[in-house]
Amino acid sequence: MTRRTILLYHRVARDPGDPYGLCVDPDRFCAQLGVLRDLVDIVPLDDLVARPARHGTSRRRSQVALTFDDGYADNLIEALPALERHDTPITLFVASGLLGDPRGFWWDRLATLLVGRQHVDLDLRRAGVSLRISLHGPRAGSDALVALHSRLRLLDVAAIDTVLEHVARQLRAEVPRPHHARVLWPEELEKMASSPLVTVGAHTVDHRLLAGLPREDQERTMRSSARVLEELLDRGVRHFAYPYGDPAAVDDDSFEAARRCGFATACTTSAGRMTALSDRLRLPRRMVRDWDADTFRSHLLAWRSI
């Protein structure tokens, strides 16, 4: 039976800060594509999830599909040229409401505020978060980032913005616009989607964590995201990825909402390989980090993807 794996990327960029480990260096990304070309068949997500015929005459190589989450501008600037050189298809999941937003994603603003600080004293109880942070030392900013990120992702976008304003004020700073991690503009997404290698999928409107929301609200943001992308790109949107995507970020209502929206697939971030029996609305993926070719190959072997 052919082994099938969905790989998850976010960014292809040189960002020495990168506190979330989302970036793959462009040179290493090219090396990773070379490894994949040598060892597996890289196929579009639609082909990967197509149910195989019962009787095959020959054993095919393992299959891998590449996906990118969120919609960062470096997907166009750095990733697409490499993908075109290696003739590699991808599915790009885009949070439609963030397109063209100069503020970028909230977690990048938070990281820009905190990382590198050696003294962090915050009282956020008036900002709707019952949290008091007093950290000092080389890792103060990074540790504060971990504590805040886990709390903020539970909130809606307006509440997150309020907390960020309180954080900035108490640090005597302004909420930054992380130009190093900017998102795609609508016209850039159109340019990227014009490549025959790129399939665009939905990723909600504002990257709101779905678990715990009423099913109607979950379905609304899924449908709205797909509709905006369809109108912009003049094509159907068949695929979806759950924001954050881990088991704590989705619930049964999330899967039912994706079904009601009619998506052909919906991807989580739970680790694993796909099988012929995998629920197409709960697909597992493997997160790729900034690995050199040998390390990447060793992970493919450990994942039993080759």
N, C-alpha and C positions, 0 to 999 in steps of 0.2 A: 504494500500500500504506500502511495506517495505521501511523504511527510510534508506538512504545510504549516508555515509560520508567518505571522504578521509582525513586522518590525515597526517600532514607534520611534520617530524622531520629532524634535521640536524646532531646533535651530541649527544652522550651519554657519558658524561665525567664530572669529577669534575674540573671545571675551575672557580675559584672565580672571575677572571677578567671578562670574557665573556661579552664584551660591547654590543654585538649584540643580546644577549639573545638566542643564538643558542643551548646551552647545557642543557640537562636534566641529573640530577644526576643519576648514575646507580641504586641506591636503589629506587629512585622515579620512574625511568623507569619501574622497576619490579612491583612496586605498581600500576602504570598506566596499565600495561598489565593485572594485576589481576582484576582491575576494569572492563576492557574491556571484559575479559573472563566471568565475572559474569553477564554482562548486555547486550552484543551484540554478534553477530556472526562475528568473524574476518575472512575475506576472502581475497584471492588474488585479485589484481586489475582486472585481466581478468574476474573473477567471478562477481565482483561488477558491472562492466559495461555491463555484459550480459543482454540483454533485457528480462525481466521476461515474463512468460506465461501470457496470458490474464486472464485465469480463475484459481484461486488457491483454494485449498480445505481447507487451514488453514492459519492463520496469522503467518508469521514468525517473529522472532526477528529482530531488526534493524541490518543492516550490516555495517561494518567498514573495510576499507582497510588502511594499513599503508604504507607510503612512506618515503624514506630518500633521501635528496638532497646532491649533491656535491661529496661525496666519501671520507669522513674522515676516518682515520685509526681506530678511536675508534668505528666505526660501526662494525668492525670485533672483536676488543679486548673486548669491553664492551657490545655492543648491541646484537651481535649474540648469545653468551651464554644464555642471558636472553630470547631471542626469541625462542631458542631451548627448554629451560625449559618450556616455555608456549606454545610451538607448534604454533608459530605465524608467518604467512607468511608476507613478505614485498616486495616492489619494491624499488630498489636502483638505483637512477639516478646519473650517473657518468660523470663528465667532463673529457673526455678521454685524452686530452692533458696534464692534471695535474697529471696523474698517475705517481708516483715515483719522482715527482718534489720536491726536498728538500726545495725549497723556499715556497711551499704551496700556499695558496690563497692570493691575493694581499691585501685583507681587513684585514687578520690576521697580515700581515707584518705591515700595517699601524697602526693597533691598538697597536701592540707591541712597535712601535716607539712613540706613542703619549700618551696612557693612563697612568695616574699617574703624568704626568708633570704639574707643576704649573706655568710654564712660556713658552709660545709658541709664537715665533716671526718668521713668515715665509713670504717671498716674492716669489711667484711662477709665476710671470708674464713671466719670461724667460723660464719657464718649459712648456709653452703651456696652462697654466691655469691662467686666469685673476683673481687672488686672492691674497689678502694681509691679513694676520692674525696676530693680536697682542692681545693675551689673557693672563690674569694673575689671579691667584687664584686657589682654590682647583679643580675647574672643567675645567681649561684651556685646558688640554689635551683631555678630553672627548668632550668638545664643538668643539674643532678643528677637532676631528675625525668625528663628525656629518657633519660639513661643507665640509670637504674634501671628505668624502665617497660619498655624493650626487653628487659632481662634477666628481669624478674619474670614477664612474661606467658608465658614458657616453662615456668614451674614449676607444680606442683599447688597447690591452695588452702592446704593445711597448710604447705607450704614458704614460700609468700608471706607467710602470717601470721607465721611465724618471722622472716623478714627484716624485716617491718615492726616487730616488737617490738625487734629489734636497732637499727634506724634510730632509733626513738623513744628508746631508752635512750641511744644515743650523742649524740642531740640534746638530752638531758635534758628530754624531753617524754613525754607519754602518747600512745598510738595514738588518734587522734581518731575521733569519730563524726560524719561530715559531714552535719549536719542540713539544710544548704542543698541537698544532693543525695541526699535520702533516697529509698528505693525504696518501691514500692507495698506496702501491707499486703494480705493475701488478700481482705479484705472490700472494699477499694478496687478491686482487680482485678475482683471480682464486679460492683461497681457500674459500672465502666467497660465490662465485657463485656455488661452488660444493654442498652447502646445498640445499636440495629440498625446503627449505622455502624461498629462495632468488631468485627473478627475477631481472635481471639487465636491466635498461633502459638508454637511451642516454640523455645527458645534454649539448650538443654542445662540441666543442673541448676545448675551453679556457674560457668558462663562459662569453662570450661577450654579452653585452646587445644587443638585436636584433632589437628593434624598430628603424626605420629610415634607417637601412641598406637595400641595394637593395635585392629584393626577392631572386635573384640568390645566393647572398652571404649567406643569411640566410639558404637557402636550402643546400648550400655546407657544412656549418659547422654542420648541422644536419646529413646529410648523412655521412660525414667523421667520426663523433663521433660514429654513429651506426656501421659503417664498421670496425673501429678499435676494438670496443668491440666484434663484431661478430667474427673477426679473432682471438682475444685473447681467447675468451671463447668457440669458436666452436659451436655457437648457434645463432639463430635469435634474433634480438632486435626489439620488437614490441611497446615499450612505450617510451615516450619522456616527459621531463619537461623543460619549458622555463626558462632560467636563470633569476633570480630575480622574474620574473613571475607576477609582479603587472601590473595594466593597463598601466602604463607609460613605461613598459619594453617590451611590445609586440604591434604589430599592425596587420592589416589585412593581410599583406604579411607574417607575422609569421605563422598565421593559415593556409594560403594557402601553404606555404612551408612545414609545417608538413603534410598536406594532400598529397602533391606531393611526399613526402618521403614514404608514405604508412603506417605511424604509426597507430596502432589501437587506441591509446589514446595519448593525450598530456595534461599535467597538468599545470595550472597556480598557482599563490599563492593568487588569489582572494578568499575571504572568502565565504562560502556557502555550502549547501548540494546538492548532486547530485540527479537528478530525471531521470525518464525514458526518458524525453525529452531533457536532457542536451546534448549539443554538445560534442561529445567525444574528440574533439580537443581543447576544452576550459574548461576543467574540473576544478571546484573550489576545494579548499582544506582548511582545518582548521589547523592553526599552533599551535603546542603543545609547551608549555613552561615548565619550571622547577617547576611543580606543585606537591603538595602532593596528595594523593588519593582523599581526600574529595574535594579539589579545582578542581581537574581534573573531578570528577564526576559532580560537579556543572556546569562546562563548557559544558560537554556533554548534560546536561539537557537544558542549555541556547541555545545551538546550535540545539536543538531538534533532537539529534542524538540517543536518547534512548527512 
